[in-house]
Amino acid sequence: MLWRTMSNRNHIKYWLPVIFWMGIIFCMSTDSFSSENTSRIIGPILYLLFPAMSPGDFALLHGLIRKAGHVAEYFALGLLLFRAFRGASLQKWQLSWTIAAVVVVVIYALSDEFHQSFVATRTASLVDAGIDSIGGILAQLVIVFWYRCCRNSRATKADS
């Protein structure tokens, strides 16, 4: 019985942040974070930094900032998913955790775009789902790179 309780706590410990972050992404897909509304916040900052910016340059920079936000949101989701799939395992990395994390990121990105199709001030876009997915894939690449560097640095220290 105790083992089952501890196991459930571990599931909560690893999956609650994933669910919480997915909720944040869902909220960011509402009208509140539409391009019109974010330009009210980002616009004054950009014009403060670049007072002579043309409207065309503003639109381009605003769009790039929004797309970078998509990548960052799904990068964080990719990290959280890897952590949840890894759980309490003593292994550092497994390909199956990475694949599972990427699959969930892609499915959630597609469902997020589907959700946006019902929001009047948002549009659904497969391109945006792709950009979101890139964020999750980048997270997995960083994880692989991190574990390879850590493994190599430990091996080097052990040889010394």
N, C-alpha and C positions, 0 to 999 in steps of 0.2 A: 504493500500500500504506500509506504513512504517513497519507494522508487518511482511509482506512478505520479505522485504529487510533485516530486522534484523534476521529473520529466516534463510535466505540464508547465511548471514554472520556467523551465528552460525554453519551452516553446513560446511562452508569453514574452520572455526576456528578449528573444531574437526576432519574433514576428511583430510585436507591438510597434516598434519603430517603423517597420515597413508599412503597416496599416496606417499609422499616423501620417507618414510622409505621402502616401497615396491620397489621403484625405486633403492634405495641403495642395497637392497637384490638382485634385478635383476642384478645390475652391478657386485655384488660379485659372481654371478654365471657364469661369463665370464672367458675367458682364463687367464685374469690378476690375478685372485685369485685361479688358479689351484694349486694343491699340489706342482708341480714343482716350480712355481713362489713364493709361500709363503715360501717354504723351503729356498729360497735365502735370505729371510729376517729373518725368525725364526731361521734358522740354525746357523748363526754366534752368535746370542744371546744365544742359548742353549749351544753351544760349549764354549762360554765365561763363562757362569755360571757353566758348567759341562765339563771341558776340557778332562776328561778321558772317556767320554760317548762312548759306542760302537755304531756302525751303527744301530744295532737292537733296542737299547734303544732310539736312536734318532728317528727312524721311529715310534716307539710306542708313544713317547712324542709328536712328531710333529702331529701325527694323533689325539691324545687326545686334543691338543690345537685347532686343526681345528674343531673337534666335539664340543668343548666348545664354539667356535665362532658361530657355528650353533645354539646352545641352546641360547646364548646371543642375537643373531639377532632376533630370533623368540620370545624370552622373551620380548624384547622391542616392537615387533609388537603386542604381546598379550596385553601389557599395553596400547598401543596407540589405539588398537581396542576397548578395554573396555571403554576407555575414550570417543571414538567417539560414541559408541552405547549409552552410558550414556547421552552424550550431556549436555544440561543445566538442566537436571533433578535435583530436590532437594533431591531425594532419593539417598542414599549412594550406595546401591547395589541391583541388581535384578538378579535372576538366568538366566533370558532370555538374559541379556547382556553378562554374562559369557559364556553361550552356544553359542550365536552368535559369540563371539570373537573366541572361540575354533574352531567352524566350519570354519570360514574364515581362521584362521591360518592353519588348515589342508588342505583346498583347495589350499591355496597359496603355501604351502610346496609341495604338489603334482604337482602343475603347475611349480614350480621352478625346480623340478627334471625333468619334461618333457622338460623344456627349456634347462637344462644341457645335455639332450640327443642329442641336436643338436650342442653342443660345442665339438670340436675334443679332447680337453685336459681334458674334464670333463666326468663323468659317472653319469647316472641316477641311483638312488638307493632308493628302498622303505624304507630301513633301515635309510637312511639320512632323508627322509620325516618323519619318525617316530621320529628321534632325534629332528628335527625341531619342530614337533608338541609338543614334551615334553617341549620345551622351552615356547611355548604359554600356555600350561596347567599349568606349574609352575608359570607363571605370574598370572594366574587366582587364583591359590592357595594362592599366596602371597597377592593378593587383598582381598580375603575372610578373610584370617588371619588378615590382617591390619584392616579391618573394624570391625571385631569381637573384636580385642584388643582395638581399639579406642572406640567402643560402651561400652565395659566393663569398661574402664578407666573413661569414662564420667559418667557412672552410679555410679561408686565408688566415684567420686568427688562430684556428686550431693547428695549422701547419707551423705557426711561429713558435 
